[in-house]
Amino acid sequence: MGGVILGLPMAERADDRDGLRLDRLHVPLGPVLPDWPAGLVVHTELQGDVVQRASVEPLVPPSSSRPAFWSEPWLRSAAGAPVTVGEAARRRCAAHLDSVGRFLAVAGWRDPAAAAHRVRDQVLGDAPVADIRSRLRPLTRRVRTSWTLRRLTSGVGTLSSEQAQRYGVTGPALLADGDAYGRLLVWLEEIDRAADACDDTSPLDAHALNGPRGRIAPEAPASRALLDVLPALLEGTEFACARLVVASLDPDLDELAPQHAYSGHAHG
């Protein structure tokens, strides 16, 4: 039986998947960890080094008159504000670079992670497309050609397109139809496409509401579906891989904040 000593929970015991009696430990992850989605708490129950159960507790930000930063161009467009394809492309490119940077940092690739975040800042700072391209090429080539990174992340957090659809997942996690490494590759592909469109001055289609995490729908945020599917991906996963699974989905809890009607002011 578990108990409490000096206010701290003791481990309980239960049968693991091999039929052995192992300690059952309750270990929370978040809400404040390096390269972790801000405000997310994941409660895990471990036996040995395997996550037997997981639950998600999002600490939702308070109501705001400003839209979630990464989704903001699409929300403005839906509200009737003029938005260019290039403006949305820059936000998408920067959002995915932000996610790639966190993913690489969790995987232990600190230098490429820092490089991804530097390019992210340049994209948001309206750097010319030629400059963005020259900085992206060595980064994406290094990530794509690393067998070490591929071995580390392949088979981690596998999410089939059928399972993704059942949970309402859209965007890169649905397109990847696979594991954490597959989701990383989709981010890289979308970064390349978005970089090409960063200077496009044509108007954004107000009906094409697909942001970095997926379909833009204030009543059903894309990140809500990512949080809903997360426990299923974590259960049965080795604890050492749990943070990689979370990083490969990278839910944005700002999308879950109750939003007032868009007022026309960008979130800077």
N, C-alpha and C positions, 0 to 999 in steps of 0.2 A: 504494500500500500504506500502511496505517496503521502507526504506530509509537509509540514512547514517548520523550518528551523530558522530562528532569527529573521523571520519575515520572508525567507527564500524558499521557493517550492523545491521539494526533493524529487528525484527521478522515481517513476513508477516502473513496473516491469510488465512486459507483454510478449506474446509470441511474435517473432519476426517472420519474414517471408521464407526463411530456411527452417522454421519450426523451433528455433532456439529462443530461450528466454533472455531478452536483452532489456536494458534500461530504456524507458520511454521518456524522452526529454522534450520539454516544451521550450522552444527557442524562437523569440520574435526577431524579425529583421526589419530595420527601419524604426522610426521615420527619418532618422538623420544618419546617413551613411555616405561615404564618398561615392560619387557617380551612381546615385540611387534616385529614383523618381521622388521628387519632393512631396512629403506628406503621406507616403505610402507605408503601411505597416503590414507585413506578412507574418502570420502566426504559423509556425511549423511544429509538427510533432515528429520527433526523430526516434528511430530505433537503429542503433549502430550509426552508420553514416548515411542512412536512407531516410528521405522524407516520406513518412507514412500518411500524414494528413497535412493539409494546408488550408488556411483561410485568409481572406484579404480584408483589411480594414483601411479604407481610404479616409484620410483626414481632409475632408473637402474644404477648400478655401471658402471664405465668406462671400456673400453676394457682392457682385461688382458691376459697375456700369460699363466696364470695359470688357471686350471679348477676350477669350484665351489668345495669347500672343501668337502661337503658331498657326491658329485657325483664322486669325483676324482678317486677312484679305478676302477669304471666301464668305465670311459672315458679313463683311461690309458690302460685298457684291450682292448677296442675297437681300440685303436691306435697301438696295437701290443706289448705293454709292458707286461712283466710277472707279473701277479697278482695272489695271492692265494685266495682260498675261504675264509680262515680265515681273511685275510686282509680286504676283502669286508664285511665280517660278523661283524668285529669290528666296521667298519665305520657305518654300518646300525644300529647296536645295540646302538652306541653312539648317532647317529642322532635322533633315536626315544626317547632315554632317554632325550636328549636336548629338544625335542618337549613336552614330558610328563612333564618335569620340568616347562616349561613355562605355559602349560595348567593348572597345579595344582596351580601355583602361581597366575594366573588370577582368578582361582576359590577360592582363599583365603587360600589355603593349603600351607603355606610357608615352614613348616618343611619338609614335604614329597617332596616338590619341590627342596629344597636344597639337600636332600638325593639323588634325581634322578640326579642332576648335579654332585654330588660327585662321584657316580658310573660311570657316563659318562666320567669323567676325568680319572678314573681308567681303564676303557676300552681302552681309547685312549693311556693310558700310558703302555699298554701291560701287565696289571695285569693277573695273572694266572686265568684260567677259574673257578677253584674251589673258588677262592676269589671273583670273580665276582658273581658267583652263590650265595654265602653265603650272599652277600650284596643285591642282587636282591630279594631274597625270601621274606624278611619281607616287603620290599617296595611294591612289586606287590600284595602281600596278603592284605596289608592294603588298597590299592587302590581298588582292586576288591571287597572287602567285605564291603565297606563303603556305607550304604544306603543314608547317607547325600549327598555324592558326586553324587550318582546316581540320586537322586531327583533333585539336582541342575542342572544337565547337560542333563538329559533325555528330549527328545522333542525339544532340541535346535539345530537349523541349520540342519534340516533333509534334507539329500541328498540321493535320491533313486539311485540305480544302473543305472536305465534307464536315469535319468537326468544326472548322472555323465558321462555316455557314450555319451550323446548328446554334452556335453561340452568338450569331450576328456580327462576327468579325468581318471587317472590310479592310481595304488598303493593302499595304505591303505584307502583313501577316497572312492575309488570304491568298495573295498572289504567289507567295513563296511556296505554299503547299508542301511544307517540310519542316526542317529543323532550324536551329539558331543560325547555322552557317548559311542556309538558304535565305533566311530573312536578311542577313547582312548583305548578301549579293543583290537582293532586290533593292535595298537602300542604295547601293553603289550604282545600280542601273538608273534609278530615279534621280540620283544626284547628277549623273551625266546628262540625262535628258533635260533636267531643269536648268542646268548651267547653260545649255545651248539657247534657252528661251529667256534668259535674264534681261535682255534688252528689247524684248518684243513689246511694242507699244499698242498692239491691238487690244480691244476691250475683252475682259474676261467674261466668259459665258456664265451668266448668273444662275444657270441651271446645272452647270458642271461643278457641283459642290463636293469635290473630293480633295480633302486636305491631306497633310502628311500622315496622319494616323488612319485615315479612311474617310468614309462618308461623313459630311458635315451635316449634322442634324441635332440642333440644340436639345430636342426632347429625348434623343437617344445618342449621346456622344459616342464616337468611335472608341474612345479610351474606356468607356464603361464596359464594352464587350471584351476588350483586352483584359480588364480586371476580372471579368466573369470567367474567362477561360483559364486564367492563370493557375488556380488551384489544381485543375485537372492535369496541367502540364508539369506541375511541381511534384505531385504525388508519385512515388516510385523513383524519383530522381535522387542521385547522390547529392548530399548537402553541399559539397564543394561546387556543384554545377548550378545550384539554385539561383545565385546572383546572375549567372550568365543567361538563364532562362528569362529572368525579369528584364535584364538589359536588352535582350533580343526582341522584346515586345515594346519596351519603353513607353508605358502609358503616361499620358499627360493629365495630371489630376486637375489642372486649371480648366480642362474641358468640362469637369463635373460641377464647377461652381455655379450656383444659381445666377443667371445673367439677367440684367435689366435689358430693355430694348436698346439696340445699338444707337448711340447718340451722335455718331459721326466723328468721334475722336479716336485716333489710333492709339493702340497700346505700345508705348515706346519702351 
